[in-house]
């Protein structure tokens, strides 16, 4: 199966609901791939109206009164983005053929090892029949970046019309998938947040996810995973349905933006090593299962396995790290997320939030419990959302009005579901807590109250930045902006142009001003040490044997990870990986790990 090799060795992953909602419109013409979140159909509908007007394209509102409005809104917006990107890409190729300056600027943004970069440079140097030769070369070699989409599999709420529950196909994630499947895009859906068997099975309803007679997939599946075992289980589950996973997007469990899915102490380096060693096993296992399923379905069966990519993201910040991941682990692409929040040409962020990001230091970026999903969530201190939430708590009016209800997943108070960040939920919980007040110490009461009220309305907070940036009116209760950068954000301290950031990735310039940025693997290790210490220190119930077993496994995995890095960094050719401070830190953290005491069961 032949595929067009991407122009770039990096991609921009999904960030929040709004931060990459229009990134393909901004960067795809340069060959840069990015990912749109398609869960928030309300935001999508507003962006559809905004961009239709901006590019003088026809717009037909899709109201919530329509039968399948969520899926249709998503399809409509993705078709609009596809059209805008194609038009911009054609105009860009014409501009490159007409203007030597534009071409020089573009060549500067390409990877140094790129064959296309060399080819364009040679044509520039020849200078004979410049325009015609360049035009032909661009037509034959350039491609726009992918317009990929993201569905967080856990956001799959049941939906109702009054008290009547709609069929499963109208659940949030199901409808989002249908919207993508029915669009004109030839791209991929990135599934994140773990396995949803019901959603995975729904893929079988769309022929676009099965290989055609040319062994081509019209639409592909990407799984975001945190370890090899998870990849094998999920990949084989889909393969048994005749579905092929085209890419495993490995993400650091903690050194990432947004929701953090900590592993049991498995570190990114050893995880990448396992994928490198066992990639063929992953491919063959899925191929064999897929072939059986396709035969049973009477569909076309590819003789050979389809293409499988391994990519990685989470905490990368220098060209040395970028190249090391590509060269040593043979990954196909590296995700650069948080640093692009400081690139106005690439992401949708309001001015005030971008300034807050630029000022952020290590202590300002933290793993919070503000997500209603109950999953640790990387965020930033000092946001407008935090200020407004605290004011409501102070005024005894905690909780959100919950207008969108995407995270109304708790069935504790009824089948329709309720969000733990909503005022309705928090009022009920605070009332229950108040009834127990006499049995609790003042400290215990305050801690319990904080656990209830700290939840933030992510549905609104993660969408507001786009509205603010584009002057779109925000209705309803003020929620401000929630932003979810990874810890890596601390080392990027000023707004930069797209060209500067791309050249930083490829090592032709540096946008970093801090001198003491730790290696990405060492940073993640420190986060896992802190995570384990915090888990042990904050356990609020009686310690059980399974907990102790889990903590011991966690500690052992960290010890093995440290040993792996010590060996890797001492034998690696990379100058950065050989530096003494990295080896010193590994030794220091090893001592710290051995100093962590795992509790033992008390014999009564």
N, C-alpha and C positions, 0 to 999 in steps of 0.2 A: 504494500500500500504506500503510495507516494504522497507526501505532504509538503506544503510550502514551509521551509524553515523560517521561523520568526527572525525578524531583523535584529531584535534585541535579546540580551541574555537576562533581562529582568522583566517583571510584571508588577502592576499595582494591584494588590489584593483588595477585596471589599473592605470598606471601613464604615462602620455604623450604618445608618439608613440613608443619610444624605451626603456623606463626604465624598462618595464616588458615584453618586446618582447620575451625574452627567460627564464623568471622566472620559468615556470614549469620545464624546463630542469634542472635548478639549485636546486629547492626546493621540487618538487612534490614527490620525493622518501621518504621524511620525513613525508608525509601525509599533507603537507602544500598546500592549494589551492591558486591559483593566476590567474590573468586575463591578457590576451594578447590583445592589440589593433590590429584590423585587417583592419583598413582603408588604411594604407600605403602599397600598394602591391609592391612598388619598394623596400622599406626596407625589406619586407617579402621575396622577391625573393633573395635579397642579403644574408639574414640570412639563407635561405634554402641552398644556395651554401656553405656558411661558415660551417654550422653544418653537411652537407653531407660529406664534406671533413674531418672535425674534427673526425667524427665517422666512416669514411671509408664506407659510404653508397652511393649507386648510385644516381647521380643527372642529371636531364634532364632540361636544361634551358627552361623557358616558356617566350618567347619574346612577346613584345607588338604587334607583327604582327598576333598573334593568335586571333581567333574570340572572345573568352571569357576569355582572358588572366588574367584579374583581379581575377575573381572567381577561376580559375584553379590554380593560384599562391597561393591563400589562402588555398585551399583544399590541395595542395601538401605540403605546409609548416606545416599545422596542422597535417597531417598524419605523417610527419617526426617527429614532436615533440611528438606525441602519441607513435610512435615506440621507440624513444629514452627514454622516460619516463618509458615505460613498461620494457625495457631492464635494465635500471638503477635500477628500483624498484626490479626486480628479483635478480639482483646482490647484492643489499643492504640487502635483506632478507637473502641471503646466508652468507653475511659478518656478520650479526648479530648472526646467528646460529654458526658461526665459532669462533667469537672473543668476549670474555667477555668484553673487554675494549670498543669495538664498541657498544655493547649492553648497557653497563653502561652509555656511553655518550648519547645514544639515549633515554634511560629511563629518564635522566636528562632533556631532552627537552620536555617531555610530560607534559600535565596539571596535577597538583597535585591531582585533584579529579578524574582523569581518571581511569576507571576500567581496561583498558589495561595496564596502568602503574603498577597498583597493581598486575595484573596477571603476568606480566613479572618479577616483583620484587620477587614474590613468587617462580617462577620457578628458578630464580637465587639463592635464598636462599636454595631451596631444593637440587639443585646440582646433583640430580640423573638423569642419562640418559639425561644430560643437552642438548646436541645438538639435539637429536631427538624430545624431548618435546618442546624445543624452536621452532624448525622448524615447527612442527604441529601447535603450538599456533600462530606463525606469519602468516602462511597460512590462518588460520581461522579468524584472527582478524585484520590484517593490511590491509590498503588500501592506494593507492597513492593519493596525493592531486589532486583536480580537475584542468583540463586544460580548464578554462573558457575563453571566448572571449568577447571583447567589441566593440560595434558599437555606435558611437556618431550620433544620428539620424539626426541631422541637416546637417551633411556632406554627402549630397545626391545629388551632382551636376549632371545635365544632361550632357551626353557625346555625342561627335560628331565624325564622320569620315569625314574629310574635312568639308563641310558645311551641311552634312546630319545628322540630329539629330537621335540618336539611340533610340530604345524603352526604356521605363521606367525601364525595368528589368536590363538595363546596367548602370543605375545610380550608383554612388559610393557605397552608403549604401546597395542598393538592391543587387549589385554584391557581396559585402562582405558577406551579409546574405546567399546568394546562395553558396558561397565558404565554409562557416561553415556547412550549411545543408548537403552538399555533402561529408563532411569529415568523417573519421572513429570515430571521438570523440563521447563519451557519456558524454556530459557536458552541460553547459549553455551559452546562449548569454546574456550579460548584455547590456541593452539598456539605454543610458544616453542622457541628454540634452533635454528631453521633448518629446511630442507626435508627431509622423509623421504618420498620418492616412494611407497614401499611402504605406509606408513601413510596417506598422503593418498588413495591408491587404495582403501583399505579403507572409506573413507566411503561409497563407492557401494553398499555392502551394506545401508545403512540408509535407508529411505524418509523418515525424520524430517528428513533434511538437504536434501531436495528440496522446492521450493515446492508447496503444495497448490492446489486449484482457486480458492481465495481469494487466491492469491499470498502466502500466509503460510508462514513457516518455523517448524516446531515446535521445531527446534533449529538454532542458528546457529553459524557458524564465525568466529572472530576470529583473525587472525594478528598475532603480535608481530614487528615488523620494525624494522630500523635504517636503511633507506634506501628510496628510491622504486623503484629498479631491482629490488631483492629483492621488493618488494610486487607489482610488475607480473609478474615471472616466476612467483611462487608463486600469485598470484591467477588468472592465465591457465591455469596447470597444473590447478588445481581446476575452473575454468570449463569446460575441455575435457571434464570428466567430468560436467558439468551441475550443478556445485556453486558456490554463491555465497558469497563472503567478505563478511560483513556489517559488519566493522570491521577497520581496520588500526590496531593499537596501536603507535605509534612510541615507541621507548625509546632514551634516550641510550646510546651505545655504552659509555661508561665511568662516567658520573655516575649510577649505578644500584645497586641491591642485587643480591646473588647473583652469578651468572656474568656476566662482562662480555665482550661481543662488540664489540671495537673496530672501527670503520670504518677506511677508508684515509684518515683525517684529515678526513672529512666531519663537520661540526659540526651540532648539533641545529637551530639557526636556519635555515641554508640548506636542510636536509632538509625542515623544515616548510614553507618557502617553495615548494619543488618540489611537495610534495603539494597545497598550496593552488592553485598554478598549473595543475597537471595532473590534478586530481581527476576532471574529466569524462572525460578520456582513459582513466583507470583504470576508470571505470564502464562506458564504452561498449565498450572492448576486452573486458572480462569478460562483459558482457551479450551481445554478438554471439556469442562462443564458447559461452556457456552455452545460448543458444537452439538452436544447431546440435546440441549434445549432447542436449538434452532432446527435440528432434524425433526424433533417431535412437533414443532410448530409448522413445519413445512416451509420454512423460510430459507433464504440463501445462506449457505455455509461457507465462510472463508476457509481456504485450505491452510493458510498460515495465520499465526496470531496477528492481531491488529497492533498498531503502534501503542506503546505504553510509555508515558513520561513520568519521571520522578522530579518533583520540584520541592523547594524548601523556603520557608519564611519564618521570621521571628528574631528580631534583634540585630540583624546585619546592619553595619554602619560605615564600613570602609571598603575601598576597592580591593584591598588585600583579602578581607574576609569574603567578599563576593567571588573573587577569582579562586580562592581556596575551596570554596563550596563546589564551584563548577569543575575544577581540575581534579581535586582529590576524591570527591564523592560522585563524580560523573553525573551530577544533576543537570537537568535540561534548562532550568531557569531558576532565578532567585527572586523571591518576593520582597519588595521594598514598600512598606506601608507608611508607618508614622512619619518618617522624614518628609514625605510628599504632602503632609498637612501644611507644611510651610511653603508650598509651591502653588501660588494662586492660579497659575496656568493649568494645573492638573486636578485640583480638588476644590470642592465647594465648602468653604469655611467663611463665616462672617469675620469681619475685621477685628472685633474685640476678642474673639476666641483665638484668632491666629496670634495676636499679641500676647495673650496669656500663655499659649503654647511655647512661644519663643522665649519667654521669661522662665519657663518651668525648669526646675532643677530636680535632682534625684528624689529629694524629700517631698516634692510636690506631686509626684507620680506614685500612685499606690494601688494596691489590690483591695478593692472595696467589697462591701456586701450590699450595694445599692440596687442590684438587679433583682427584679421580681421573680426571675427564673430560679433564684436560690443558688446561682453559680457565681463564684468570685469574678469580679469585673474590674478590669484595669481602667482607672480614670485619673482625673486631675483635680487638685484642690483649687478653690477660688472661682468655680464656674458660676454663671448667673443662675443655673438650676439649683446649685447648692445653697446659694443665698436665699432664693425664693422659698425653697423647701424649709430651711431653718426658720424663716419668718412665719410660715404657716404653723410650724410646730410650736413656736414661741406664743403664737396667738391662739393656741389650743384648737387649731383648725387643720390638723395634719392630714395628708393624703391628697391624691389627685382626683380631679373630676372624671378621669378615665374616658376620654371621648373616643379613642380608637379601639381599645379592648383587645389588641393583638396578644397581650400577655395575660389575658383573663383566663388562666389555665387551672386555677385552684377550684376543685369541685366541693370544697369543704362546706360551702353555704348554698349549694344548689347545682343542678345539672348544667345550667347555662355558663357556669364558670365566673370567676371573679379574680381581679388582679390584686396582688398583695401591696401594690403601690397606691391603690385606690382609696379614697376617703371612706367609702362604704366598708371595705375590708378592715381598714385600720380602726374605724370607730368600733366595730364589733370586737376586734382583738383587744383594744384599749379598755372596753367595757368588761371583758372577761378578766383582764389583768387587774382592773380596779377591784373586782370582787374577791381577789386573792391577796389584796394589799396587806392585810393584817398578818398574813403568814410569811411575808417576805421582809428582809432587811431593806433599808432605804437604798443601799447600793444595788441589791438584787432587783429591786423594783425599777430603778433607773436603767439598768442594763437591759432588762426585759422590754421596757418602753422604747429604748433606742433601737432595739432589734426590729420592733414593729414599724417605727416611723422613719427609719433610715432609707427605706426603699424609694427609688425615684421613678418617675414616669418616663421610661426610656422611649416609648412610642412617640411621644411629642418632643422630648428633649433631644433625641438623636436626629430629628427631622428639621428642627427649627433653624439650623445654621444656613440651609439652602434658602429658606424663606427670607431670612435677614439679608443674606448676600444679594439676593435678586429682587429685593423690594416687594416681596409677595406678602400680602396681609395675613397676619396670624390671628385666628379667631379663638375664643374661649379663654379658659383660665391660663394665666401666665405661668409657663414652666421653665423659661430660659433655655439654655443650651447645655446638653450633656455631651461631653467629648470623651473618646475612649482610646487615647494613644497608648502605645507600649512604653515600657521603661526607657527604651532607646531614645525617646524624645528628649530626654535630659541633656543630650550631647549635641543637639542641633538648636542653635539659639538665635537664628534670624531668618527672615523671609528670603528666599532665593528664587531665581528664574528656573524654568524647566531645563534650559540648556545647561545651566550651572550644575543642577542636581544630576543630570544624566552624565555629564563629564566627571562629576565626583564619583559616580558609580564605576566608571571606566578608568579612573585613576589619572585623568588628565588635568584635574584641579582638585582642590579640597574645599569643602564648605564648612569644615569643622574648625572651631576656634579653641575648643577645650583640649588640653594636653593629656589629661589623665583618664581618657575613656578606656574601660576594661575590654578585653577580648570578649566577643559575644558569647562564647562557650563558658568563659569564667563568670561572666555576669549572670548567666542562667543558673550555673552551679550555686552561686551565692543566694539567688532567689529560692532555690530548692532547699538549701540549708535553713534559711529563715522560715520557709513554709513549714518544714518539719518541726522546728523549735516551737513555732506558733501553734501548730496542731496539738502538740503535747501540753503546752502551757495553758491553752484555753479550753481544754476538754471540760465540759460542764456536768457530765453524768459520770456514773461509776464506770471505771475503766474495765473493759471486757477483754477476754482472751483474743478474739478476732482483731480488736484494735491493736493490741500488743504485737500480734503476728504481722499486721500490716505495717506498723512502724518499723519493725525489725527488717522486713523486706525492703522498705523504703531506704533505710540506712545502708543496707548491704548493696543495693543498686547504686546508691550515690558513691559508695566506696569503690565499686567496680568502675564507675564512670570516671572517677578521679584517676584511677590507675590507667585507664584507657587514654585519658588526655596527657598524662605524664609521658607515656610511651609515644603517643602521636606527636606531641610538640617537640620531643627530643630528637625524633627521626625525620621530622618534616623539613622540606627545603625552604619553607616560607620564613623570611627574615623576622616577620612580626611574631610568628608562632615560637620562634627560638628565643625571644627576648627574656631576659632574666626575671623581669617583674611578673610575667605570666607564670613561670615555673615557681617563683616564690609564693604567689597567691595560691597556686594549686597545693603546695606544701602546707601553707597556712590553713586553708580550708579543710584539708585532710585532718589536721590536728583538731580543728574545730568540730568536725564530724565525729571523731572518736570521743570528744568530750561531751557529746549529747547522750544523756542517760535515758534509755527507754524504760518506762515504769514496769514493775513486775506485779503480778497478781498477789494480793495479800491473802495469805492463808488464815482462815478464821478458826 
